[in-house]
Amino acid sequence: MAAPAVAISLRDVYDALDEEPLFALPPRPARAECVVGGGVGAVVARFFGGAEAVMSDYLATVSVADLVSELAAASKPMVPRATCLPRRPPARGADRAAE
């Protein structure tokens, strides 16, 4: 995406990366003679479609710049790398060398 972060919505990102539906039905069709299973696919698909539409509308209101700004505000201040490493115990004999 060749645009400023403020001009790219999270929906743009989702749409660019989306390969499959957010909610999916089971890969095998339900048995038609089953009272519930026979009609569940169409009903559930309608609800899933509604949920995806709501999510898509919301993602359209958030820009990549908004996300970066919130992440920066929620992140801990940068710490020099050396302070993040575990302390190593002194090498054997190091205490004797100081004597």
Buried (B, 14 or more C-beta within 10 A) or exposed (E): EEEEEEEBBBBBBBEEEEEEEEEEBEEEEBEEEEEEEEEBEEEEBEEBEEEBEEBBEEBBEBBBEBBEEEEEEEEEEEEEEEEEEEEEEEEEEEEEEEE
